[in-house]
Amino acid sequence: MRKEKIFSLRLTTGMRQALGVAARRDRRSIASLLEKIIAEYLTQESIQWEKDAVYQNRRQYPRSDVSLPARLTIQQASGVFEETEALIENMSLGGSYVTYADGNSPPWMLRNSIRLIVRIPGAPGPLELDCRAVRIIRDERKVGVGLQYLGVDRENLDLIDRFLHGTRVNSTFSSHLS
């Protein structure tokens, strides 16, 4: 269903700031958070409404919380490549959410070409995954980027799958990238 109506409301500064904090924690925009809150309220109160794909879980694969050091290689619009060290905070067969200190922040754009390099325990060497950024979240301490994998081969998907099924809850590894 297409979103065809605009709704505006007045909020106090404090409420607007609190919504911003909550949205960043949930890794979404304020508008998306408000939609989620309204959808949950309508469901909780048993108020019938026309649910559509927008309000369903759009994730094809479940996420697992992890803590893996990684390296990002980002191709800027100018063609220049920049690298930064990052931390994968969660991972699925479809993508990863990575963070890094804001001081290390290359200028991100959703159209950048990105390569995620990560050493997964049990893998024979580091995985190099081509990605695109689908969400960028900045706060005062760090930058978080939702990455969608592009064209991952079956062998690498199997390695990721085996890793995820063995580490469902906050596993920390101190492997170094080579």
Backbone as ProteinMPNN parsed JSONL, in Angstrom:
{"seq_chain_A": "MRKEKIFSLRLTTGMRQALGVAARRDRRSIASLLEKIIAEYLTQESIQWEKDAVYQNRRQYPRSDVSLPARLTIQQASGVFEETEALIENMSLGGSYVTYADGNSPPWMLRNSIRLIVRIPGAPGPLELDCRAVRIIRDERKVGVGLQYLGVDRENLDLIDRFLHGTRVNSTFSSHLS", "coords_chain_A": {"N_chain_A": [[0.848, -1.18, 0.0], [0.536, 2.175, -0.825], [1.941, 5.045, 0.709], [0.028, 7.707, 1.236], [-0.974, 9.885, 2.592], [-0.224, 12.764, 4.475], [0.691, 13.536, 7.738], [0.899, 15.822, 10.285], [2.318, 16.924, 13.398], [2.544, 18.694, 16.486], [5.26, 18.845, 18.705], [6.915, 18.865, 21.878], [10.189, 20.168, 22.477], [11.711, 18.486, 24.081], [10.342, 16.008, 23.797], [10.697, 15.563, 21.078], [13.488, 15.319, 20.959], [13.819, 13.035, 22.558], [12.476, 11.156, 20.968], [14.224, 11.137, 18.821], [16.511, 9.975, 19.991], [15.444, 7.437, 20.65], [14.808, 6.517, 18.072], [17.366, 6.34, 16.876], [18.47, 4.33, 18.496], [16.895, 2.218, 17.701], [17.664, 2.031, 15.173], [16.438, 3.457, 13.005], [14.457, 5.899, 11.184], [12.834, 8.839, 12.582], [10.228, 9.126, 11.6], [9.722, 6.5, 10.738], [9.895, 5.194, 13.204], [7.691, 6.358, 14.535], [5.615, 5.329, 12.938], [5.921, 2.628, 13.584], [5.336, 2.67, 16.346], [2.654, 3.538, 16.291], [1.466, 1.437, 14.794], [1.954, -0.721, 16.547], [0.449, 0.115, 18.76], [-2.192, 0.19, 17.696], [-2.526, -2.529, 17.12], [-2.213, -3.644, 19.694], [-4.441, -2.572, 20.991], [-6.401, -3.881, 19.693], [-7.517, -2.756, 17.421], [-8.816, -2.713, 14.27], [-7.039, -2.52, 11.269], [-5.682, -1.894, 8.041], [-3.202, -3.888, 7.385], [-0.066, -3.971, 5.789], [2.742, -4.743, 3.653], [4.588, -2.831, 4.478], [4.391, -2.704, 7.219], [5.111, -5.163, 8.052], [7.679, -7.48, 9.062], [10.438, -6.804, 7.248], [12.754, -8.137, 6.875], [14.546, -10.657, 5.341], [16.256, -12.513, 6.375], [17.105, -13.571, 9.669], [18.723, -11.509, 12.148], [21.844, -11.777, 13.902], [23.39, -11.006, 16.939], [26.689, -9.967, 17.087], [30.219, -9.515, 17.575], [32.546, -8.468, 15.773], [35.692, -7.602, 14.505], [36.319, -5.577, 11.645], [37.113, -4.448, 8.313], [36.468, -1.712, 6.263], [36.283, -0.853, 2.902], [35.782, 1.867, 1.039], [34.53, 3.204, -1.892], [34.718, 6.35, -3.078], [32.765, 8.944, -4.712], [34.521, 10.279, -6.341], [36.165, 8.295, -7.154], [38.241, 7.618, -5.552], [39.571, 5.405, -3.104], [38.833, 4.724, 0.262], [39.796, 3.539, 3.469], [38.613, 2.122, 6.52], [38.675, 1.054, 9.904], [36.321, -1.063, 11.48], [33.49, -2.261, 13.401], [31.563, -5.112, 13.394], [28.348, -5.281, 14.456], [25.937, -6.633, 14.252], [24.762, -9.383, 12.264], [23.602, -11.006, 9.32], [22.439, -13.385, 6.859], [21.892, -11.724, 4.8], [23.088, -9.252, 5.192], [24.99, -6.81, 7.137], [25.352, -4.9, 10.18], [27.395, -2.306, 10.82], [29.697, -0.445, 12.853], [31.676, 2.473, 13.595], [34.128, 4.684, 15.04], [33.272, 8.13, 15.056], [35.257, 9.957, 14.393], [36.758, 8.628, 12.521], [35.4, 8.824, 10.213], [34.69, 8.418, 6.906], [33.283, 10.326, 4.179], [30.123, 9.314, 3.828], [27.827, 7.986, 1.459], [24.749, 6.789, 0.25], [25.054, 5.62, -2.203], [27.656, 4.742, -2.433], [30.259, 2.431, -3.328], [31.092, -0.414, -1.563], [33.322, -2.471, 0.22], [33.325, -5.045, 2.474], [35.486, -6.41, 4.718], [36.185, -9.184, 6.54], [37.203, -11.407, 9.101], [35.977, -14.426, 9.693], [35.511, -16.629, 12.346], [36.695, -19.905, 11.906], [36.681, -19.778, 9.173], [38.721, -20.165, 6.238], [40.176, -17.928, 5.478], [40.125, -14.288, 5.317], [36.873, -12.969, 4.607], [35.715, -11.253, 1.766], [33.363, -9.059, 1.055], [31.19, -7.63, -1.222], [29.194, -4.753, -0.944], [26.342, -2.598, -0.357], [25.432, 0.474, 1.12], [22.567, 0.753, 3.06], [21.441, 2.103, 5.083], [22.356, 4.82, 7.113], [23.51, 5.907, 10.16], [24.261, 8.447, 12.298], [25.712, 9.478, 15.352], [26.795, 11.311, 18.267], [29.065, 9.891, 19.004], [29.643, 7.738, 17.288], [29.443, 6.202, 13.999], [26.971, 4.391, 12.37], [26.309, 1.83, 10.045], [24.098, 0.27, 7.927], [24.552, -2.503, 6.0], [23.989, -4.068, 2.892], [24.534, -7.176, 1.461], [25.965, -7.878, -1.735], [25.695, -10.024, -4.389], [26.882, -12.375, -3.147], [28.766, -15.336, -3.059], [27.855, -18.858, -2.962], [29.568, -20.412, -1.329], [30.706, -18.526, 0.494], [28.317, -17.632, 1.697], [27.568, -20.007, 2.968], [29.66, -20.221, 4.848], [29.155, -17.947, 6.433], [26.605, -18.617, 7.355], [27.118, -20.989, 8.854], [28.736, -19.875, 10.85], [26.934, -18.024, 12.064], [24.951, -19.735, 13.067], [26.319, -20.953, 15.071], [26.818, -18.955, 16.88], [24.784, -17.321, 18.405], [24.378, -15.423, 20.462], [25.814, -12.48, 21.398], [28.742, -13.029, 20.831], [32.212, -12.72, 21.171], [35.121, -12.134, 19.398], [38.601, -12.03, 19.043], [39.974, -11.962, 16.708], [42.386, -10.949, 14.342], [42.45, -8.925, 11.457], [43.901, -9.898, 8.411]], "CA_chain_A": [[0.0, 0.0, 0.0], [1.278, 3.424, -0.95], [1.715, 6.06, 1.736], [-0.515, 8.811, 0.457], [-1.427, 10.971, 3.458], [0.77, 13.393, 5.344], [0.137, 13.895, 9.032], [1.9, 16.57, 11.047], [1.93, 17.157, 14.776], [3.452, 19.528, 17.267], [5.887, 18.148, 19.817], [7.85, 19.667, 22.652], [11.586, 19.905, 22.129], [12.133, 17.299, 24.834], [9.781, 14.804, 23.192], [11.36, 15.396, 19.775], [14.834, 14.805, 21.223], [13.675, 11.66, 23.041], [12.152, 10.327, 19.802], [15.46, 10.997, 18.054], [17.333, 8.98, 20.69], [14.797, 6.128, 20.472], [14.933, 6.125, 16.667], [18.751, 5.907, 16.652], [18.641, 3.027, 19.156], [16.176, 1.213, 16.906], [18.272, 2.125, 13.843], [15.421, 3.86, 12.024], [14.138, 7.325, 11.203], [11.748, 9.184, 13.509], [8.963, 8.799, 10.926], [9.568, 5.047, 10.784], [9.605, 4.843, 14.598], [6.303, 6.735, 14.818], [4.762, 4.321, 12.289], [6.01, 1.397, 14.383], [4.608, 2.906, 17.595], [1.217, 3.568, 15.975], [1.063, 0.083, 14.408], [1.926, -1.548, 17.756], [-0.683, 0.561, 19.57], [-3.43, -0.282, 17.065], [-2.587, -3.98, 17.315], [-2.41, -3.88, 21.134], [-5.813, -2.184, 21.34], [-7.282, -4.682, 18.83], [-8.185, -1.881, 16.447], [-8.585, -3.25, 12.942], [-6.462, -1.632, 10.282], [-5.186, -2.633, 6.887], [-1.758, -4.114, 7.463], [0.549, -4.283, 4.505], [4.154, -5.122, 3.734], [5.353, -1.802, 5.174], [4.342, -2.95, 8.65], [5.597, -6.506, 8.322], [9.128, -7.548, 9.15], [10.944, -6.874, 5.887], [14.004, -8.876, 6.825], [14.456, -12.008, 4.804], [17.075, -13.368, 7.233], [17.22, -13.035, 11.032], [20.025, -10.974, 12.552], [22.485, -12.308, 15.105], [24.334, -10.068, 17.545], [28.072, -10.429, 17.062], [31.199, -8.454, 17.774], [33.66, -8.876, 14.914], [36.419, -6.508, 13.862], [36.233, -5.621, 10.189], [37.671, -3.319, 7.586], [35.608, -1.256, 5.173], [36.903, -0.111, 1.814], [34.686, 2.645, 0.463], [34.898, 3.946, -3.093], [34.043, 7.639, -3.121], [32.295, 9.355, -6.042], [35.696, 10.698, -7.109], [36.926, 7.113, -7.537], [39.243, 7.37, -4.519], [39.194, 4.414, -2.111], [39.218, 5.01, 1.638], [39.607, 2.4, 4.36], [38.43, 2.412, 7.927], [38.429, -0.102, 10.766], [34.937, -1.033, 11.945], [33.041, -3.373, 14.235], [30.266, -5.65, 13.001], [27.543, -5.473, 15.662], [25.034, -7.741, 13.976], [25.019, -9.959, 10.952], [22.647, -11.989, 8.812], [22.844, -13.858, 5.535], [21.633, -10.665, 3.832], [23.851, -8.033, 5.417], [25.583, -6.56, 8.45], [25.32, -3.549, 10.72], [28.745, -2.014, 11.291], [29.9, 0.87, 13.463], [33.045, 2.911, 13.804], [34.218, 5.985, 15.702], [32.95, 9.21, 14.116], [36.494, 10.594, 13.942], [37.283, 7.867, 11.386], [34.28, 8.795, 9.283], [34.747, 8.928, 5.533], [31.976, 10.869, 3.801], [29.264, 8.243, 3.322], [26.629, 8.222, 0.673], [24.111, 5.5, 0.032], [25.45, 5.017, -3.491], [29.054, 4.317, -2.422], [30.63, 1.03, -3.466], [31.724, -0.76, -0.286], [33.77, -3.841, 0.431], [33.454, -5.415, 3.884], [36.494, -7.457, 4.873], [36.027, -9.699, 7.902], [37.677, -12.766, 9.35], [34.981, -15.18, 10.454], [36.119, -17.814, 12.948], [36.436, -21.139, 11.177], [36.876, -19.578, 7.735], [40.133, -20.312, 5.894], [40.803, -16.615, 5.306], [39.125, -13.236, 5.443], [35.842, -12.843, 3.582], [35.609, -9.941, 1.152], [31.971, -9.009, 0.619], [30.746, -6.381, -1.838], [27.983, -4.31, -0.259], [25.874, -1.228, -0.525], [24.871, 1.024, 2.358], [21.127, 0.965, 2.964], [21.071, 3.012, 6.168], [23.492, 5.449, 7.789], [23.061, 6.554, 11.398], [25.363, 9.119, 12.991], [25.449, 10.157, 16.616], [27.968, 12.075, 18.693], [30.209, 9.018, 19.248], [29.98, 6.777, 16.241], [28.635, 6.102, 12.793], [26.489, 3.031, 12.127], [25.925, 1.665, 8.649], [23.468, -0.988, 7.539], [25.091, -2.933, 4.717], [23.344, -5.185, 2.216], [25.497, -7.882, 0.631], [25.662, -7.937, -3.169], [26.312, -11.105, -5.139], [27.735, -13.253, -2.341], [28.718, -16.696, -3.595], [27.307, -19.891, -2.076], [30.588, -20.821, -0.355], [30.768, -17.522, 1.554], [27.046, -17.693, 2.431], [27.628, -21.175, 3.853], [30.552, -19.879, 5.96], [28.426, -17.02, 7.299], [25.517, -19.378, 7.973], [27.689, -21.854, 9.913], [29.164, -18.992, 11.941], [25.765, -17.475, 12.754], [24.241, -20.777, 13.812], [27.113, -21.323, 16.241], [27.046, -17.794, 17.744], [23.549, -16.542, 18.418], [24.292, -14.37, 21.478], [26.98, -11.658, 21.749], [30.033, -13.7, 20.836], [33.288, -11.788, 20.894], [36.318, -12.774, 18.897], [39.665, -11.044, 18.914], [40.757, -12.244, 15.497], [42.897, -9.764, 13.648], [42.37, -9.002, 9.998], [45.231, -10.017, 7.808]], "C_chain_A": [[0.888, 1.235, 0.0], [0.949, 4.345, 0.216], [1.27, 7.313, 1.023], [-0.99, 9.988, 1.29], [-0.276, 11.471, 4.32], [0.068, 13.819, 6.619], [1.21, 14.658, 9.783], [1.386, 16.784, 12.46], [2.985, 18.018, 15.448], [3.964, 18.727, 18.446], [6.745, 19.136, 20.6], [9.265, 19.305, 22.212], [12.071, 18.64, 22.818], [11.611, 16.01, 24.222], [10.445, 14.527, 21.851], [12.759, 14.819, 19.958], [14.782, 13.352, 21.687], [13.331, 10.712, 21.888], [13.393, 10.105, 18.94], [16.381, 9.952, 18.665], [16.759, 7.584, 20.469], [14.942, 5.633, 19.035], [16.346, 5.636, 16.368], [18.996, 4.55, 17.289], [18.01, 1.906, 18.348], [16.655, 1.199, 15.461], [17.24, 2.414, 12.759], [15.215, 5.357, 12.109], [13.031, 7.577, 12.223], [10.4, 8.842, 12.882], [8.694, 7.297, 10.983], [9.255, 4.582, 12.203], [8.165, 5.19, 14.958], [5.324, 5.763, 14.166], [4.744, 3.033, 13.099], [5.197, 1.541, 15.666], [3.1, 2.87, 17.346], [0.719, 2.166, 15.624], [0.971, -0.821, 15.635], [0.745, -1.173, 18.648], [-2.002, 0.039, 19.002], [-3.596, -1.791, 17.258], [-2.89, -4.32, 18.773], [-3.847, -3.597, 21.552], [-6.859, -2.921, 20.501], [-8.122, -3.812, 17.898], [-7.817, -2.387, 15.058], [-8.016, -2.167, 12.023], [-5.856, -2.491, 9.189], [-3.676, -2.735, 6.95], [-1.242, -4.439, 6.073], [2.025, -4.565, 4.717], [4.996, -4.095, 4.479], [5.443, -2.111, 6.66], [4.761, -4.362, 9.021], [7.11, -6.449, 8.464], [9.684, -7.761, 7.744], [12.22, -7.696, 5.776], [13.776, -10.296, 6.314], [15.193, -12.987, 5.714], [17.163, -12.76, 8.629], [18.638, -12.552, 11.315], [20.53, -11.723, 13.775], [23.432, -11.237, 15.627], [25.711, -10.711, 17.572], [28.959, -9.254, 17.432], [32.456, -8.883, 17.029], [34.368, -7.656, 14.348], [36.364, -6.686, 12.347], [36.933, -4.412, 9.606], [36.696, -2.986, 6.466], [36.471, -0.522, 4.157], [35.764, 0.552, 1.061], [35.203, 3.389, -0.766], [34.059, 5.214, -3.138], [33.639, 7.969, -4.56], [33.465, 9.757, -6.941], [36.519, 9.514, -7.613], [37.995, 6.748, -6.527], [38.702, 6.339, -3.528], [39.689, 4.844, -0.742], [38.943, 3.777, 2.468], [39.404, 2.881, 5.772], [38.192, 1.102, 8.672], [37.029, 0.037, 11.345], [34.673, -2.241, 12.83], [31.685, -3.827, 13.709], [29.503, -5.951, 14.288], [26.454, -6.514, 15.473], [25.169, -8.136, 12.523], [23.89, -10.914, 10.601], [23.183, -12.499, 7.482], [22.648, -12.779, 4.472], [22.463, -9.418, 4.012], [24.381, -7.935, 6.831], [25.308, -5.12, 8.865], [26.68, -3.307, 11.339], [28.797, -0.618, 11.896], [31.388, 1.181, 13.513], [33.014, 4.297, 14.41], [34.03, 7.097, 14.682], [34.197, 9.917, 13.606], [37.117, 9.899, 12.745], [36.337, 7.91, 10.201], [34.601, 9.321, 7.897], [33.376, 9.469, 5.161], [31.121, 9.797, 3.121], [28.165, 8.783, 2.451], [26.041, 6.849, 0.384], [24.543, 4.851, -1.274], [26.911, 4.569, -3.517], [29.188, 2.816, -2.646], [31.463, 0.667, -2.237], [32.159, -2.215, -0.316], [33.98, -4.025, 1.932], [34.426, -6.579, 3.958], [36.461, -7.899, 6.329], [36.576, -11.115, 7.974], [36.653, -13.443, 10.251], [35.662, -16.401, 11.038], [35.703, -19.075, 12.192], [36.617, -21.003, 9.68], [38.361, -19.673, 7.419], [40.886, -18.99, 5.725], [39.742, -15.548, 5.442], [38.113, -13.272, 4.294], [35.862, -11.416, 3.064], [34.252, -9.879, 0.487], [31.651, -7.65, 0.018], [29.379, -6.033, -1.27], [27.528, -2.955, -0.782], [25.28, -0.794, 0.805], [23.383, 1.265, 2.146], [20.62, 1.876, 4.079], [22.338, 3.524, 6.825], [22.946, 6.2, 8.996], [24.287, 7.144, 12.081], [24.876, 9.613, 14.331], [26.753, 10.804, 17.053], [29.211, 11.202, 18.867], [30.619, 8.157, 18.063], [29.049, 6.907, 15.046], [28.236, 4.636, 12.659], [25.987, 2.943, 10.699], [25.317, 0.279, 8.456], [23.933, -1.336, 6.139], [24.295, -4.111, 4.173], [24.388, -5.839, 1.33], [25.01, -7.931, -0.814], [26.404, -9.119, -3.783], [27.249, -11.999, -4.356], [27.613, -14.676, -2.881], [28.282, -17.694, -2.519], [28.296, -20.298, -0.996], [30.674, -19.826, 0.81], [29.468, -17.473, 2.359], [27.027, -18.866, 3.395], [28.522, -20.903, 5.057], [29.851, -18.949, 6.955], [27.327, -17.765, 8.054], [26.029, -20.273, 9.097], [28.127, -21.021, 11.11], [27.96, -18.5, 12.742], [25.024, -18.531, 13.563], [25.017, -21.245, 15.033], [27.279, -20.195, 17.228], [25.828, -16.902, 17.754], [23.571, -15.373, 19.402], [25.654, -13.753, 21.742], [28.298, -12.395, 21.875], [31.098, -12.7, 20.469], [34.508, -12.57, 20.466], [37.371, -11.7, 18.726], [40.551, -11.34, 17.723], [41.209, -10.931, 14.865], [42.741, -9.975, 12.147], [43.766, -9.112, 9.446], [45.301, -9.231, 6.525]], "O_chain_A": [[1.868, 1.315, 0.741], [-0.199, 4.412, 0.656], [2.046, 7.92, 0.284], [-1.379, 11.01, 0.725], [0.533, 10.692, 4.822], [-1.019, 14.395, 6.58], [2.335, 14.172, 9.903], [0.179, 16.822, 12.697], [4.145, 18.062, 15.039], [3.205, 18.018, 19.107], [7.239, 20.12, 20.049], [9.489, 18.241, 21.636], [12.759, 17.819, 22.212], [12.343, 15.025, 24.133], [10.725, 13.373, 21.525], [13.174, 13.936, 19.207], [15.597, 12.531, 21.265], [13.837, 9.59, 21.836], [13.592, 9.02, 18.395], [16.966, 9.139, 17.95], [17.494, 6.653, 20.139], [15.176, 4.444, 18.813], [16.518, 4.628, 15.681], [19.659, 3.7, 16.693], [18.52, 0.787, 18.311], [16.131, 0.46, 14.627], [17.169, 1.723, 11.742], [15.743, 6.011, 13.008], [12.369, 6.642, 12.673], [9.518, 8.321, 13.565], [7.569, 6.873, 11.246], [8.442, 3.677, 12.393], [7.486, 4.402, 15.617], [4.313, 5.407, 14.771], [3.693, 2.418, 13.283], [4.45, 0.633, 16.032], [2.357, 2.243, 18.102], [-0.335, 1.748, 16.104], [0.026, -1.599, 15.762], [0.107, -2.05, 19.229], [-2.833, -0.493, 19.739], [-4.699, -2.264, 17.53], [-3.725, -5.18, 19.055], [-4.404, -4.314, 22.383], [-8.051, -2.627, 20.584], [-9.287, -4.105, 17.63], [-6.638, -2.477, 14.716], [-8.485, -1.029, 12.026], [-5.559, -3.668, 9.394], [-2.96, -1.793, 6.612], [-1.915, -5.104, 5.284], [2.494, -4.617, 5.854], [6.022, -4.452, 5.057], [6.455, -1.815, 7.295], [4.762, -4.715, 10.201], [7.746, -5.485, 8.038], [9.424, -8.792, 7.123], [12.71, -7.921, 4.67], [12.915, -11.024, 6.808], [14.808, -14.152, 5.818], [17.284, -11.542, 8.756], [19.616, -13.098, 10.802], [19.749, -12.235, 14.577], [24.184, -10.634, 14.861], [25.878, -11.846, 18.02], [28.484, -8.128, 17.58], [33.316, -9.571, 17.579], [33.728, -6.774, 13.776], [36.362, -7.808, 11.839], [37.296, -3.476, 10.318], [36.167, -3.879, 5.804], [37.288, 0.325, 4.516], [34.89, -0.12, 0.514], [36.195, 4.115, -0.689], [32.832, 5.153, -3.226], [34.119, 7.345, -5.507], [33.401, 9.594, -8.16], [37.452, 9.689, -8.397], [38.599, 5.68, -6.628], [37.53, 6.382, -3.155], [40.831, 5.279, -0.599], [37.981, 3.051, 2.217], [39.945, 3.908, 6.181], [37.59, 0.169, 8.142], [36.599, 1.145, 11.666], [35.521, -3.121, 12.985], [30.761, -3.022, 13.591], [29.938, -6.76, 15.107], [26.084, -7.205, 16.423], [25.616, -7.364, 11.675], [23.299, -11.547, 11.475], [24.256, -12.09, 7.036], [23.174, -12.898, 3.366], [22.55, -8.598, 3.097], [24.24, -8.864, 7.626], [25.067, -4.246, 8.032], [27.082, -4.009, 12.267], [28.044, 0.273, 11.505], [32.236, 0.289, 13.478], [32.013, 5.006, 14.314], [34.56, 7.024, 13.573], [34.192, 10.43, 12.487], [37.916, 10.499, 12.026], [36.467, 7.107, 9.277], [34.77, 10.527, 7.715], [32.387, 9.092, 5.789], [31.375, 9.424, 1.976], [27.643, 9.877, 2.666], [26.771, 5.862, 0.286], [24.406, 3.637, -1.429], [27.366, 4.057, -4.54], [28.345, 2.031, -2.212], [32.426, 1.36, -1.909], [31.442, -3.08, -0.819], [34.711, -3.269, 2.571], [34.211, -7.617, 3.331], [36.68, -7.098, 7.238], [36.436, -11.908, 7.043], [36.488, -13.079, 11.416], [36.326, -17.142, 10.312], [34.529, -19.282, 11.884], [36.699, -22.011, 8.979], [39.187, -19.297, 8.252], [42.113, -18.959, 5.823], [38.572, -15.865, 5.66], [38.466, -13.57, 3.153], [36.01, -10.473, 3.842], [34.006, -10.552, -0.514], [31.822, -6.625, 0.679], [28.514, -6.897, -1.131], [28.228, -2.277, -1.534], [24.695, -1.601, 1.528], [22.984, 1.904, 1.172], [19.492, 2.363, 4.019], [23.277, 2.765, 7.066], [22.039, 7.023, 8.873], [25.234, 6.427, 12.403], [23.757, 10.113, 14.445], [27.715, 10.841, 16.285], [30.322, 11.734, 18.877], [31.802, 7.883, 17.863], [28.036, 7.606, 15.075], [29.07, 3.744, 12.818], [25.327, 3.854, 10.2], [25.929, -0.74, 8.776], [23.737, -0.563, 5.201], [23.966, -5.04, 4.91], [25.054, -5.166, 0.543], [23.811, -8.013, -1.081], [27.63, -9.191, -3.695], [28.317, -12.352, -4.856], [26.511, -15.165, -3.13], [28.336, -17.404, -1.324], [27.898, -20.509, 0.149], [30.71, -20.23, 1.972], [29.507, -17.291, 3.576], [26.528, -18.744, 4.514], [28.19, -21.304, 6.173], [29.943, -19.142, 8.167], [27.145, -17.563, 9.254], [25.438, -20.311, 10.176], [27.913, -21.417, 12.256], [27.971, -18.556, 13.971], [24.52, -18.233, 14.645], [24.447, -21.863, 15.932], [27.819, -20.41, 18.313], [25.847, -15.824, 17.16], [22.84, -14.405, 19.194], [26.552, -14.423, 22.251], [28.909, -12.379, 22.944], [30.91, -11.907, 19.547], [34.882, -13.554, 21.103], [37.065, -10.583, 18.309], [41.737, -11.01, 17.722], [40.481, -9.938, 14.868], [42.889, -11.09, 11.647], [44.701, -8.493, 9.954], [46.343, -9.208, 5.87]]}, "name": "protein", "num_of_chains": 1, "seq": "MRKEKIFSLRLTTGMRQALGVAARRDRRSIASLLEKIIAEYLTQESIQWEKDAVYQNRRQYPRSDVSLPARLTIQQASGVFEETEALIENMSLGGSYVTYADGNSPPWMLRNSIRLIVRIPGAPGPLELDCRAVRIIRDERKVGVGLQYLGVDRENLDLIDRFLHGTRVNSTFSSHLS"}
